[in-house]
């Protein structure tokens, strides 16, 4: 399991590139990647890699990804789905079934909100991340995560 933020980004990018030449081609050059965690600072360390992988999937589908530059919508859909699945596998590897269920519910909830054009996805992300947290996050951490989320979707 990745232990530092650098290892988180390297794991997401490296494993995607190993999985498919298509994902390797979609990776942004290193100097263009925006390696800014959004919701992982709110979760327990064991969930950071899975949460950032799932969040990157969300950004591939709905926002501005930090690691990938997608040229077409078909590749975007496929890559986002791959990252969702891979992130859930990473969460499952922790052995925490409740965390898998919480993140699966989050993915479903946010997809519904986006499809219906409703607000609240950031709050859903923050709430789920706090459920997976170790209790160390404070209101300032939540506000920073929500502000970063808004920027990724604009």
C-alpha positions in Angstrom: 0.0 0.0 0.0 1.3 3.5 -0.8 2.4 5.4 2.2 3.2 8.9 0.8 1.3 11.2 -1.5 4.0 10.7 -4.1 3.6 7.0 -3.9 -0.2 7.4 -4.3 0.3 9.3 -7.6 3.0 7.0 -8.8 0.8 3.9 -8.1 -2.3 5.3 -9.9 -0.3 6.4 -13.0 2.1 3.5 -13.1 -0.5 0.8 -12.7 -2.8 2.4 -15.2 0.1 2.6 -17.7 1.0 -1.1 -17.1 -2.7 -2.1 -17.6 -3.1 -0.5 -21.0 -1.2 1.3 -23.7 -4.3 3.5 -24.1 -4.0 4.6 -20.4 -0.3 5.1 -20.8 -0.9 7.4 -23.8 -3.5 9.3 -21.8 -1.1 10.2 -19.0 -0.2 13.8 -18.8 3.6 14.5 -19.0 5.0 14.5 -15.5 5.5 18.3 -15.4 1.8 18.9 -16.3 0.3 16.7 -13.6 -1.5 18.4 -10.8 -0.6 16.2 -7.8 -3.0 17.8 -5.4 -4.9 15.5 -3.0 -8.5 16.5 -2.5 -10.5 14.1 -0.3 -7.7 11.7 0.8 -6.5 14.1 3.6 -9.9 13.3 5.2 -9.5 9.5 5.2 -7.5 7.0 7.2 -4.1 6.4 5.5 -5.1 2.9 4.5 -7.8 4.3 2.2 -5.9 7.1 0.6 -4.8 5.3 -2.6 -8.2 3.8 -3.2 -10.0 7.1 -2.6 -7.7 9.1 -4.8 -8.0 6.5 -7.6 -11.8 6.7 -7.3 -11.7 10.5 -7.2 -9.5 10.5 -10.3 -12.1 8.4 -12.0 -14.8 10.9 -11.0 -12.7 13.7 -12.5 -12.1 11.8 -15.7 -15.8 11.5 -16.1 -17.0 14.9 -14.8 -14.1 17.3 -14.2 -10.4 18.0 -14.9 -8.3 15.0 -14.1 -5.0 15.6 -12.4 -3.0 12.7 -14.0 -4.7 12.1 -17.4 -5.4 14.2 -20.5 -8.2 12.5 -22.4 -8.8 13.5 -26.0 -12.1 11.8 -26.7 -15.3 10.9 -24.7 -15.1 7.1 -25.4 -11.6 6.9 -23.9 -12.7 9.1 -21.0 -15.6 6.7 -20.2 -13.4 3.6 -20.4 -10.6 5.1 -18.3 -13.0 6.5 -15.7 -14.7 3.1 -15.4 -11.3 1.4 -15.1 -10.2 3.8 -12.4 -13.5 3.3 -10.5 -13.1 -0.4 -10.5 -9.4 -0.3 -9.6 -10.0 2.0 -6.8 -12.7 -0.2 -5.3 -10.4 -3.2 -5.6 -7.8 -1.2 -3.6 -10.4 -0.4 -1.0 -11.5 -4.1 -0.9 -7.8 -5.1 -0.3 -8.0 -3.3 3.1 -10.6 -5.9 4.2 -13.1 -3.2 5.2 -16.4 -4.2 3.6 -18.2 -1.1 5.0 -15.6 1.1 3.2 -16.3 -0.7 -0.1 -20.0 -0.2 0.4 -19.6 3.5 1.3 -17.6 4.2 -1.8 -19.9 2.2 -4.0 -22.8 4.2 -2.7 -20.8 7.4 -3.2 -20.1 6.6 -6.9 -23.8 5.8 -7.4 -25.0 8.9 -5.6 -22.7 11.2 -7.5 -23.6 9.7 -10.8 -27.3 10.3 -10.0 -26.6 13.9 -8.9 -24.7 14.6 -12.1 -27.3 13.0 -14.3 -30.1 15.0 -12.7 -28.0 18.2 -12.7 -28.3 18.5 -8.9 -25.7 20.0 -6.5 -24.2 18.2 -3.6 -21.6 16.0 -5.0 -18.8 17.7 -3.1 -20.7 17.3 0.2 -21.3 13.6 -0.6 -17.5 13.1 -1.2 -16.6 14.9 2.0 -19.2 13.0 4.1 -18.0 9.7 2.8 -14.3 10.6 3.3 -15.0 11.6 6.9 -16.7 8.3 7.5 -13.5 6.6 6.3 -11.4 9.0 8.4 -9.4 8.5 11.6 -11.1 11.5 13.2 -8.1 13.8 12.7 -9.8 16.0 10.0 -11.3 19.3 11.1 -13.6 21.8 9.5 -10.7 23.6 7.8 -9.7 20.3 6.2 -13.2 19.8 4.9 -13.4 23.3 3.6 -10.1 22.9 1.7 -11.3 19.7 0.2 -14.6 21.2 -1.0 -12.8 24.3 -2.4 -10.3 22.0 -4.3 -13.2 19.9 -5.6 -15.0 23.0 -7.0 -11.8 24.0 -8.8 -11.5 20.5 -10.4 -15.0 20.7 -11.7 -14.8 24.2 -13.1 
